[in-house]
Amino acid sequence: MITEPSSNNAPLVSVIVPTHNAADTIVECVESLINQSYRNLEIILCDDRSTDNSYSLIKQHFSDPRISWISADGVGACAARNTGVRHCSGDYIQFLDADDLISRNKLELQVHQISACPKPDQTISFSSLVQFQDGSPPESGKRWHEKDVAFDKPLELLCKILSSDKFIQTGQWLLSRRLAQQVGPWDESLVADQDGEYFARILQQAHTVLSCPEAVAYYRKAVAGQISSRKHASHFQSRLRAFEKKLQMIRETTEPKILRAIVTKQCQWIATLSYPRSITCSRQAIRMLEQYKCEFHPSFPTARLALIAKLFGWQFARWCSFIKHAGKG
């Protein structure tokens, strides 16, 4: 079924796309939006000081009146998203990075799912996720979706995510603009895990979270300059700050055993990988483990590094990895 924009009952969806020098992917991203089966949408491209030909490509390929190009008020993807929220008019908001895509029926399925709920303004829907390598067809990636269909206590979903290796990517969500306004803006001081921190606040305010496995968000991996690929000291410091904020949300309502499992999972990862890039951050993560009476067992991707750690200590093993990868590890 195709929902036309002329329908009086069709809520408006605002798709907010932050873009910075995304000429290689922006056309494909926008094509996945204008070809949506759900027609009543506006596409807001929020530009973060691009110096490439992204704008001219959009003008060259598209004449769709639903597309607008605006300059972000501030620096970075979070500032661009916040600009988009201030300029949007939709009943619902879909965030999408300029190198990602969504399936043709994603918005239609999720709008119908949320609209059928008693409290649509307080209900969130998230889709399946396919991660694909840059240069490969989007459908070539492995598909993942949450098996539990509904969460009447949304913070339980946050706990489940923090206890696992899974994550809910930005493009998977559809939420009401009213809910986005309630939780406030994206944290522009964070340089990593901005999406995780933002959606944790969304979960804190939401009444219900629904899984929509038939809808799909396609997440492109290994794009040059992609935030998730950066491993500077600020990257780990930002992740630790974001985790501390999430921990505050669940601390009072989560069983101590589950809380310790979450702290162990998150802090062991940060403590290990931030060393020696950010020794201060590593020490802070270890102190958090001690505070929650969690054991620290650093893990390594290869048997050789694990052996070095066993013989000479985990810090030495991390230095070996760091030097081998020319400061990138």
Beta strands, then each sheet from edge to edge (+ up, - down):
strand 1: 13-19
strand 2: 41-47
strand 3: 67-71
strand 4: 92-95
strand 5: 101-102
strand 6: 123-133
strand 7: 142-144
strand 8: 150-151
strand 9: 173-176
strand 10: 208-221
sheet 1: 3+ 2+ 1+ 4+ 9- 6+ 7-
sheet 2: 3+ 2+ 1+ 4+ 9- 6+ 10+ 5-
sheet 3: 3+ 2+ 1+ 4+ 9- 6+ 10+ 8-
end
